[in-house]
Amino acid sequence: MRIMGLDYGSVTVGVAISDELLITAQGIETIRRKKENQLRQTFQRIEELVKEYGVEQIVLGYPKNLNNSIGERAQKSEEFAEDLRRRTGLPVALWDERLTTVAAHRVLDQGAVKLEKKMQVVDKLAAVFILQGYLDYLANQKALEAARAAQEGNENE
């Protein structure tokens, strides 16, 4: 099983894919379009990547405001998530992505990446951060479940 992470922007979508063990996220590409509402080719490319990598779930960055409110970008992400569900038939989880793009810029700045190259990879790197955060959450949930089961087993002895 693999999970796809997406960073949905006004004219780009950063794409990351998990490994089969759901441990790490790798940046795959940045899908670009000329206008915000021209999504047909974007959806086609996502569908191709879903098939190519055997993706069974999608995690979409959810850009909430810092005060936890839902702004225009988050609403557009909700609409995009619904379109993804309908087009791919896959479950789509919204994942709080606050500051992932800022973090991606910082990583690229620390690596002294030139501005032109930075603009080409920042959305892909943000998708990696979104997906890795989700994968880490899943791993922590499994660890908590295992700890609870072990505790219940000890109590029953």
Rosetta silent file (secondary structure, phi, psi, omega in degrees, C-alpha in Angstrom):
SEQUENCE: MRIMGLDYGSVTVGVAISDELLITAQGIETIRRKKENQLRQTFQRIEELVKEYGVEQIVLGYPKNLNNSIGERAQKSEEFAEDLRRRTGLPVALWDERLTTVAAHRVLDQGAVKLEKKMQVVDKLAAVFILQGYLDYLANQKALEAARAAQEGNENE
SCORE:     score description
SCORE:     0.000 S_00000001
   1 L     0.000  140.678  175.058    0.000    0.000    0.000 S_00000001
   2 E  -130.524  152.448  176.968    1.157    3.511   -0.766 S_00000001
   3 E  -118.989  139.494  177.058   -0.220    6.907    0.193 S_00000001
   4 E  -101.731  134.305  174.183    0.038   10.018   -1.979 S_00000001
   5 E  -108.825  136.414 -178.724    0.586   13.422   -0.400 S_00000001
   6 E  -128.037  136.353  171.006   -0.480   16.569   -2.232 S_00000001
   7 E  -111.060  101.522 -173.773    0.262   20.247   -1.656 S_00000001
   8 E   -89.096  118.089  178.156   -2.486   22.015   -3.625 S_00000001
   9 L  -118.481 -178.845 -175.392   -1.701   25.563   -4.671 S_00000001
  10 L   -66.155  -32.933  177.414   -3.267   28.110   -6.980 S_00000001
  11 L  -133.853    6.232  178.238   -1.236   26.995  -10.035 S_00000001
  12 E  -138.359  158.340  170.131    0.813   24.023   -8.769 S_00000001
  13 E  -135.412  114.126  174.636    0.329   20.730   -6.976 S_00000001
  14 E   -78.875  140.315 -175.780    3.317   19.236   -5.194 S_00000001
  15 E  -125.289  132.239  173.811    3.259   15.430   -5.162 S_00000001
  16 E  -132.356  153.586  179.869    4.876   12.985   -2.745 S_00000001
  17 E  -130.825  140.502  176.295    4.496    9.201   -2.441 S_00000001
  18 E   -80.653  162.445  168.440    5.098    6.962    0.555 S_00000001
  19 L   -75.911  171.673 -176.158    7.159    3.823    0.488 S_00000001
  20 L   -68.851  -22.002  179.304    5.194    0.554    0.717 S_00000001
  21 L   -87.962   -1.945  179.804    5.882    0.242    4.461 S_00000001
  22 L    61.125   41.012  179.797    4.397    3.713    5.087 S_00000001
  23 L  -105.606  -44.423 -175.000    7.578    4.929    6.767 S_00000001
  24 L  -126.216  155.094  176.922    8.976    7.605    4.458 S_00000001
  25 E  -111.905  137.263  177.572    7.697   10.142    1.958 S_00000001
  26 E  -123.097  134.978  175.736    9.523   10.933   -1.278 S_00000001
  27 E   -70.816  134.945 -177.702    8.892   13.936   -3.496 S_00000001
  28 E  -106.577  -54.724 -177.501    7.839   12.908   -6.983 S_00000001
  29 E  -167.919  172.521  170.849    7.018   16.033   -8.975 S_00000001
  30 E  -118.446  121.175  178.264    5.274   19.369   -9.149 S_00000001
  31 E   -88.870  127.541 -178.516    2.276   19.508  -11.446 S_00000001
  32 E  -114.241  149.375  174.131    1.873   22.962  -13.002 S_00000001
  33 L  -139.629  159.713 -175.758   -1.063   24.607  -14.738 S_00000001
  34 L   -78.448  -36.324 -178.360   -1.521   27.998  -16.390 S_00000001
  35 L  -130.295  150.910 -175.066   -4.698   29.034  -14.584 S_00000001
  36 L   -57.167  -41.859 -173.770   -6.100   28.168  -11.177 S_00000001
  37 L   -88.910    2.412  177.994   -9.374   26.709  -12.466 S_00000001
  38 L   -92.297   85.866 -170.841   -7.872   24.608  -15.276 S_00000001
  39 L  -105.110   -5.277 -174.879   -7.679   21.324  -13.383 S_00000001
  40 H   -55.804  -50.534 -179.117   -8.432   18.700  -16.055 S_00000001
  41 H   -69.168  -31.903  176.479   -4.775   17.929  -16.817 S_00000001
  42 H   -62.522  -47.291  178.744   -3.888   18.125  -13.118 S_00000001
  43 H   -64.431  -39.189  178.384   -6.462   15.456  -12.302 S_00000001
  44 H   -59.831  -44.160 -178.998   -5.304   13.344  -15.248 S_00000001
  45 H   -66.712  -40.983  177.454   -1.717   13.428  -14.008 S_00000001
  46 H   -61.036  -44.097  178.725   -2.751   12.579  -10.444 S_00000001
  47 H   -61.400  -39.370  176.655   -4.785    9.634  -11.751 S_00000001
  48 H   -61.636  -44.708 -179.216   -1.748    8.428  -13.749 S_00000001
  49 H   -67.298  -36.354  176.502    0.460    8.613  -10.646 S_00000001
  50 H   -58.165  -46.143  179.722   -2.162    6.800   -8.547 S_00000001
  51 H   -68.447  -45.539 -177.003   -2.072    3.896  -11.015 S_00000001
  52 H   -59.225  -40.900 -175.152    1.701    3.957  -11.493 S_00000001
  53 H  -100.008   -1.669 -179.663    2.466    3.784   -7.764 S_00000001
  54 L    66.208   41.356 -177.888   -0.506    1.698   -6.603 S_00000001
  55 E   -70.647  135.803  179.531   -1.798    4.474   -4.344 S_00000001
  56 E  -115.767   -6.940  178.193   -4.668    3.496   -2.033 S_00000001
  57 E  -154.998  152.021  176.855   -5.157    6.779   -0.162 S_00000001
  58 E  -121.828  138.587  173.726   -4.486   10.476   -0.712 S_00000001
  59 E  -116.180  121.295 -177.344   -3.505   13.029    1.926 S_00000001
  60 E  -110.649  129.218  176.927   -4.179   16.597    0.903 S_00000001
  61 E   -58.871  137.038 -176.847   -2.647   19.555    2.673 S_00000001
  62 E  -119.129   98.738 -171.725   -5.289   21.610    4.465 S_00000001
  63 L   -80.973   74.747  175.669   -4.104   25.218    4.773 S_00000001
  64 L   -68.440  156.812  173.922   -5.931   26.412    7.857 S_00000001
  65 L   -71.522  160.249 -178.262   -5.241   29.896    9.131 S_00000001
  66 L   -59.987  -27.020  178.024   -2.878   30.185   12.092 S_00000001
  67 L   -86.313   11.420  177.064   -5.886   30.877   14.369 S_00000001
  68 L    76.907    7.562  177.786   -7.365   27.517   13.208 S_00000001
  69 L   -83.127  165.930 -178.625  -10.087   29.159   11.106 S_00000001
  70 L  -102.975  116.774  179.384  -10.965   28.090    7.572 S_00000001
  71 L  -101.396 -168.408 -177.093  -10.089   30.637    4.892 S_00000001
  72 H   -61.515  -43.799 -179.562  -10.492   30.760    1.135 S_00000001
  73 H   -63.583  -39.946  178.895   -7.516   28.448    0.392 S_00000001
  74 H   -65.611  -39.103  177.569   -8.795   25.832    2.832 S_00000001
  75 H   -63.180  -40.630  177.544  -12.243   25.977    1.230 S_00000001
  76 H   -65.440  -34.888  176.735  -10.660   25.461   -2.187 S_00000001
  77 H   -66.475  -38.771  176.512   -8.750   22.504   -0.758 S_00000001
  78 H   -60.955  -43.149  178.159  -12.017   21.004    0.518 S_00000001
  79 H   -64.718  -42.100  178.840  -13.494   21.314   -2.991 S_00000001
  80 H   -63.256  -41.082  178.268  -10.356   19.811   -4.518 S_00000001
  81 H   -60.633  -43.362  179.295  -10.519   16.915   -2.033 S_00000001
  82 H   -63.864  -41.890  176.803  -14.113   16.193   -3.021 S_00000001
  83 H   -63.132  -39.542  177.362  -13.161   16.244   -6.704 S_00000001
  84 H   -62.454  -43.915  178.443  -10.256   13.878   -5.964 S_00000001
  85 H   -58.408  -46.551 -177.253  -12.581   11.450   -4.165 S_00000001
  86 H   -66.332  -42.169 -175.499  -15.002   11.486   -7.064 S_00000001
  87 H   -76.427  -37.472 -174.868  -12.325   11.140   -9.769 S_00000001
  88 H   -99.349  -22.150 -174.880  -10.087    8.521   -8.125 S_00000001
  89 L    74.809    9.793 -177.559  -12.535    6.645   -5.893 S_00000001
  90 L   -99.408  154.172  171.731   -9.911    6.816   -3.122 S_00000001
  91 L   -68.101  140.808  178.993  -10.260    8.106    0.423 S_00000001
  92 E  -125.035  118.098  177.471   -8.821   11.612    0.780 S_00000001
  93 E   -98.076  136.831  172.969   -7.704   12.846    4.186 S_00000001
  94 E   -90.402  130.036 -175.953   -7.229   16.550    4.855 S_00000001
  95 E  -124.147  125.389 -178.476   -4.030   17.150    6.830 S_00000001
  96 E   -54.879  117.929 -175.809   -3.220   20.408    8.598 S_00000001
  97 L  -111.668   16.550 -177.283   -0.376   21.876    6.587 S_00000001
  98 L   -50.608  128.290  174.910    0.188   25.125    8.419 S_00000001
  99 L    72.592    8.115  178.413    3.731   26.336    7.848 S_00000001
 100 H   -67.309  -38.169  178.561    4.827   23.417    5.637 S_00000001
 101 H   -68.015  -37.420  175.856    5.660   25.764    2.775 S_00000001
 102 H   -61.636  -44.962  178.779    7.563   27.991    5.205 S_00000001
 103 H   -62.425  -40.278  179.016    9.474   24.922    6.430 S_00000001
 104 H   -62.581  -43.480  177.271   10.199   23.898    2.837 S_00000001
 105 H   -61.039  -40.829 -179.734   11.596   27.358    2.081 S_00000001
 106 H   -63.184  -44.102  179.281   13.793   27.180    5.200 S_00000001
 107 H   -61.171  -43.967 -179.657   15.229   23.812    4.223 S_00000001
 108 H   -68.326  -35.667  176.772   15.985   25.072    0.736 S_00000001
 109 H   -64.374  -41.942 -179.618   17.507   28.293    2.108 S_00000001
 110 H   -65.233  -29.576  177.787   19.781   26.304    4.417 S_00000001
 111 L   -86.285    6.053  179.273   20.921   24.269    1.448 S_00000001
 112 L    54.652   41.890  178.462   21.724   27.485   -0.435 S_00000001
 113 L   -77.551  133.760 -179.178   19.397   26.486   -3.263 S_00000001
 114 L   -65.920  151.464 -174.461   19.141   29.171   -5.939 S_00000001
 115 H   -54.600  -44.486 -178.498   15.814   30.984   -6.240 S_00000001
 116 H   -61.274  -45.272  178.979   14.952   29.541   -9.654 S_00000001
 117 H   -67.771  -38.384  179.751   15.525   25.963   -8.485 S_00000001
 118 H   -58.413  -43.759 -178.160   13.746   26.681   -5.197 S_00000001
 119 H   -66.509  -24.464  179.284   10.581   27.715   -7.015 S_00000001
 120 H   -79.107  -25.596 -172.336   10.678   24.441   -8.959 S_00000001
 121 H  -117.181   -8.733 -173.025   10.881   22.192   -5.888 S_00000001
 122 H   -62.530  -38.959 -178.971    9.250   24.017   -2.962 S_00000001
 123 H   -70.476  -36.795  176.779    5.756   22.586   -3.598 S_00000001
 124 H   -64.555  -42.585  178.931    7.113   19.050   -3.972 S_00000001
 125 H   -66.632  -38.226  176.208    9.028   19.443   -0.701 S_00000001
 126 H   -62.326  -38.373  176.966    5.915   20.814    1.026 S_00000001
 127 H   -63.314  -37.313  176.550    4.041   17.693   -0.165 S_00000001
 128 H   -61.632  -45.935  179.535    6.794   15.573    1.419 S_00000001
 129 H   -62.427  -41.118  178.226    6.331   17.408    4.737 S_00000001
 130 H   -61.185  -52.228 -177.074    2.537   16.946    4.571 S_00000001
 131 H   -66.100  -41.872 -179.903    2.799   13.244    3.817 S_00000001
 132 H   -62.998  -39.425  175.783    5.609   12.591    6.315 S_00000001
 133 H   -59.747  -41.566  179.000    3.571   14.260    9.056 S_00000001
 134 H   -67.772  -43.033  178.802    0.649   12.002    8.237 S_00000001
 135 H   -62.567  -41.272  177.562    2.838    8.876    8.113 S_00000001
 136 H   -63.200  -39.700  176.395    4.362    9.759   11.493 S_00000001
 137 H   -60.186  -46.937  179.366    0.839   10.220   12.890 S_00000001
 138 H   -60.093  -42.689  179.964   -0.165    6.754   11.612 S_00000001
 139 H   -63.537  -41.565  178.625    2.949    5.191   13.165 S_00000001
 140 H   -65.356  -38.322  177.840    2.226    6.892   16.500 S_00000001
 141 H   -63.053  -42.477  178.517   -1.385    5.672   16.411 S_00000001
 142 H   -63.575  -41.445  179.582   -0.188    2.094   15.832 S_00000001
 143 H   -64.316  -41.134  177.913    2.302    2.390   18.690 S_00000001
 144 H   -64.144  -42.510  178.217   -0.414    3.699   21.024 S_00000001
 145 H   -62.247  -42.302  179.065   -2.755    0.870   20.057 S_00000001
 146 H   -64.432  -40.726  179.117   -0.028   -1.698   20.672 S_00000001
 147 H   -65.232  -41.283  177.888    0.769   -0.164   24.062 S_00000001
 148 H   -64.092  -42.643  179.362   -2.921   -0.205   25.045 S_00000001
 149 H   -63.534  -40.818  179.170   -3.268   -3.816   23.943 S_00000001
 150 H   -65.563  -40.682  179.274   -0.173   -4.797   25.917 S_00000001
 151 H   -65.056  -42.255  177.378   -1.483   -2.975   28.979 S_00000001
 152 H   -64.264  -37.996  177.330   -4.868   -4.688   28.699 S_00000001
 153 H   -63.778  -40.116  178.476   -3.097   -8.018   28.333 S_00000001
 154 H   -67.577  -35.561  179.590   -1.099   -7.384   31.499 S_00000001
 155 H   -70.027  -29.777 -178.731   -4.233   -6.392   33.416 S_00000001
 156 H   -81.150  -11.308 -177.802   -5.999   -9.606   32.360 S_00000001
 157 L   -82.556    0.000    0.000   -3.196  -11.840   33.661 S_00000001
